[in-house]
Amino acid sequence: MNPNRRALLAVSSLSALSAALSGCASLMPASMDDDITVDPQHKGLPGERVNGRPTFKTIQGAVDALPAYATKPRRIFIRVGRYAEKLVVDKPFVSLLGENMRKTMLRFDAHAGQQKPDGSGILGTAGSAVLTVKARNFSAANLSIENGFDFPTNDAKDLKDPTRTDKPQAVAVLTTAGADQTLFQRVRIAGHQHTLLLQAGRALFEECRISGNVDFIAGAGQALFTSCELLTRTRAQQPGVEFATCITAPSTPIGNAWGFVFLGCKLTRDDPNQPARSCALGRPWHPPQDFADGRYANPNAIGSSVFIDCDMDAHILPEGWVKMAGVAKVGTAPVWFLPEDARLFEYRNKGPGAAAHPKRRQLTAVQAAEFARERLLEGWRL
């Protein structure tokens, strides 16, 4: 890994990092390598120097102050606090470092059906994102990012309730055009539906916790997850639906060899009473797209999700994967896309949720080797 980028990890001892994962780490002092400090208690002007460093009250203010065309990481040290921001990173080599994983929180409440502040329409799924990454070589470590939209309350409302939204997608982290080689280390990412929406580029998640309940890791991007926790949040079973929750919804372009790869991750549930056999590993997402002959489900989105050496709790469905509806080319009835027509595989998983089932396709050792970390990260500037 490039020393400048790996410096993100060098701010504390290994013991402190281990403690941070449990939320008990001591606060980490700003390093002399930090370019900018963000402090919610800052009383001075934006960018005014405190202890020799430019200091801002908001994370967005700090990002905006960075050069537009950096060629090496510029670190922003974020002090403990709750930052109610919708953050957009459109500059390369921005590195966010939190002072404490649990107590440094970027949080905003927004959902796809919510009206824009200017009244020009609804936010849409992408517009609901708390953090939007639009540039290369973004990294974040030791903080929390959450979309706090109250999905459970909305979900419990009667379908005829005028206050109920039928667009409850609420993104915590979005990667979009321009993003690539995105890095998250020891970051807690929380939401419900579409918590993590990876639409472009490649991303690496190390020792992160991602939580949600409906397609909470989704999109067309490529991402490697190593030693992460995928925490399924409880949701009531919906009438006529074979599952209550679903972890992944990949829409991987057919030209990409892989989509989402999970190595040595833990698949957990937020409540031990969450029903067993209620959560799907994933389903194939074919999002609607405009073509010369109409708008319909993209036939070239052949989703890819692969779980290798993962520990799965009992909430996982015995059959693992489920079908997903899409917009038909002709007529109003939906077209159904089957998991066996996508690239959904497993290898050497364990735990009560790693059941043997004819619908859960297993890789061979040779095939699994194609998803080794060093292969997937080849050419990265880490």
N, C-alpha and C positions, 0 to 999 in steps of 0.2 A: 504494500500500500504506500502511496505517495506520502512522505513524511509530513508535509504541510497539512494534508487532510487527516492523517492518522493522529495529528496533534490534538484533534478533538477528543481523543480517548486518554490523553496524557495529563488530564487536569487533576487526577486524583489517583490514589493507590488502588490496587486491585481489590483490596478489602473494602474500601469505600464504595467502589462500584458495585460490589456484591450486595452491600447494605442498601444501596440505592434501589436495587430491584425490589426490595421489600418495603421501600418507602421510609427507611430509617436512617438514611445516610445523613451525615452532618453536612451543613451548607458548605459549598465549595467556593473559595474566594476567586475573584476575577484574576485571571492570569495576565501577565504583561504581554502575552501574545494576543489578547483580545483587542480587536480594533475599536469596538463600540460596546457600551454598556446600556442596557435598558433597565430602568428602575421605576416602578409605579409611584414611588415616593419623590421622584425628581421634581424640584420646585423651580429650577432655573429654566433658561431658554432652551429650546431644542438644539442639541449639539454642544451645549456649553460643557466645558471640560470639568470633570470631577475626578480628583486623584489622577490627573493627567490624561484621562480618556474622554472622548465625546460621549455625552450621556443624553438619553432620550427617555420620554415617558411612555412611548408606544413602540411596539415592535415595527409597525409599518413605517414610522418615522425614521427608525434606524436603517431599515432596508432602503428607503428612498434616498438616504444620505450616501449610500455606497456607490462606487463608480459603476457605470453601465456596462463596461467591457473589461472586467477583472479577468486575470489569467491565473490567479491562485486564490485559495480560500480566504475570505474575509470574515472573521468570526464576530458574532454578536452574542455577548454574554447577557443572559436574561435573568434578572434577580427574581426571587420568590414573589409571587403575586398572581392574581387572576386578570388576564388581559382579554377584555371583551372586544375582539377585533375580528374582521374578515380580512385576513392577510393575503396579499398577492405578492409573489416573488417572481419578478420578471427580469432579474439580473443573474448572470452566472456566478458560480462559486460563492454563494451565500451560505454561511454555516451558522446555525442557531444552537447555542449551548445553554441549557437550563441550569439553574443553581440547585434545584432539587426536583427529582422526577415527578413527585406527587404534588408539590406545592408551587411549581412553576407551570401555570396552566393557560393555554390559549383556548378560549371557549366562546362560542356564539350560538344563539338559538335561531335557526333558519331552516325552512323546508321548501321543497320545489314548488308547492302551490301558493306560497306566500307572495303578496304583492311587493313589487319593487318600491323603494322609497319615493321615487318620482312618479309613481302611479302609471308607468308605461306598460305594465303587464306583470306577469308572475316571474319569479326568479328562475324557475326551471331547475332541473337537477344540478347542473354544473354551477348555476348561480347561487345555490345554497351552501357551497363549500366554505368551510372555516379557513382552510389553508389551500391556496391554489398555487401550484408550482408550474411556471411557464418557461424556465430556463435551465440550462445544463448545470450539472455538478452542485446541486443543492444538497445540503446535509443538515440533519437535526439530531440532537442527542439530549437525553436526560431531562425530558419535559413531557407534558401531557397536552393532547389536542382533542377537543371534544365538541361535537355538535349536540347541543342540549335540547333540541326539539323533543317535545313530550310525545313520542310515538305511542307509548302504551295507552295514554288517555285518549288520543285520537282513534286508536285501533279499537277501543272498547265502545265507541259511540255507535249508535244505530246508523245504518246506511242512509237513512232518510234525514238524519240530523244535518241541518244546513251549516252547522259549524264544523262538521267533519270534512277533512280534505281527502280527496282521492289521489293526491300527489304527495305522499308522506316521505319521499326520499329526502334524506338530510345528510349531506356529505361532510365528513370531517376533513379528509385530505383528498385533493384532486390533483392528478398530473395531467397536463394537457400539452398541446403542440409546443415544441421547444424544449420540453423537459427530457433529460436523459442522464443516466448514471446518477440517479437520485439515491441518497443514503439516509436511512433512519436507524439509529442505534439507541436501544433502551428508551423507547418512546411509547407512551400509552396513548392509543388512538381509540376513541370511544364514540359510538353512535348507535343507530339501529339499522335502518335500511340504507345500503350503499355507504357505509362508514368510510370505506377506502375505495375510491373510484379512480382506477389507474387507466387512463385513456391513451397515453402516449409514452414512448421511451421505455427505458429499463430502470428498474429500481431494486434496491437491496434493503431488506429489513433484518436486523440482527437483534435478538433478545428483546423484541418488542411485544406488547400486548395489544391485540386488536379485538375489539368487542362490538357485537351487533346481533341482529337476528334475521334479517331478510337480505340475502345476497350481499352480505356485508363486506366482501372483497370481490370487486367486479371490474369489468372493463376490458379494453383491447390491448392494454400495455403488457409488458413482460416484467415479472417480479420474482425474485428469489427470497424466500423467508427461511431463515435459519434460527433454530432454538427460540422460536416465538411461541406465545400462547394465543390461541384463537378461542376467545371466550364467547360462547353463545348465550345471549340474554333471553330470558324467558318470554315466550309469546303464546297466547292461547291458540289452540287448534282452530283453524278456520273451517267453516262448513264446506264439505265437498272437496277439501284439499288433503292430499295424502301425507303431508308433512306440515309441521308448524314453523320450522325455521330452516334456513339454508345458508351455508357458509360462503360458497363461491358461485359467481355467475360470469365465467369468462366469455369474452366475445373476440377471441384471438383471431387475427387475420390469417387466412389459410397459408399465406406466404411466410409466416413466422414459425420456426420449428418448435417453439415452446411458448407458454403463457405464464401461468402461475405454478411455481414449484415450491413445495414445502419440505424442508429437510430437518428431521429431528424436532418437530414442533409438537406441542401439546394441545389437544382439542378438548376444552373443558366447558363446563356450564356454570352459570352464576348461582344456581340453586340446586342443591342435591335432590330436591323434589321435582325438578324439571323432568317431564316425562321421558322415560327411556324410549328409544327408537322413534324420535320425533324430529330429528335434524338431518338434513341431507348434506352430504359433502359438497355437492354442487349441482348445477344444471346448465345446459348450453344456452347462452344468450345470443340471439340473433336480433340486434336492435334494428328498428326501421331505418331505412335509408332511401334517399331519392335516386331513382334511376331514370333513364330515358323513357321507359315504359311504365313509370309509376313509382309509388312509394310503398315499399314492403320490406319484410324482414330480410336482412342482408344474408344471402346464401353463402357468402365467402367468409363469414365469421364462424370458423370451426373451433369452438372453445377448447382450451387446453388447461387442465388442472391436474397436477401430479402430487401425490402424497407419498413420501418415502421416509421410512424409519420414524413414523409419528406414533404418539401415544394417544389413543382415542377413548374417550369416556363413553358410558352406556347410552348417551342421548343420540348417538349416531344411528341412522336407519340401517337395518340389516342389508338392504340392497344398495346402500351408499348413495347412489345418484338418482335424480328424477328428471322427468321431461319438463319442457318449458314452452309456453305458447309464444307465437309471433304473429305479426301482421301478414295476412295472406296476400298474394299477388292479385288474386281474383276473388271477389265475393267478400262478405263481411265476417264469415266464420274464421276463427283463428286457425293457423297451421301449427301443428305440434312438432317440436324438435326433440328427438330421442337421445338419451345419453350415449347410447352405443354408436351413434353417428358422429359424436364429438371425440375429442382426445382427452378422455378422463380415465386416469390410471392410478394404481397403487403399487407399492412394493414394500414388503417386510414391515408392515405396520403392526402394532400390538395394542393390547388393552381390550376392554369389553366391547368397545365400538368397532373393533377391527374384525368383524365377522366374515367368515368365508361365505360367499354367495356367488351364484353363477353370473350375476349382473355386475359384479365388482371385478373388473379386469385387472390382472396382475402382470407387471412387467417381469421379464427375465433379468438376471443379474447383468447381462450384457446391455440390455436396453436401459436399465437403471443407471448404468455408468455414464450414459449420455447426458444425464442430469447432474453430474458432479459439479460442485461449486466452481472448481477451477475452469471447467469448460464453459459454464454459463457466464462467468465474469471475465473471460478472455478479452483482452483489449481495453478493459476498464482503466481509467485513470483514477485509481483509488488512493 
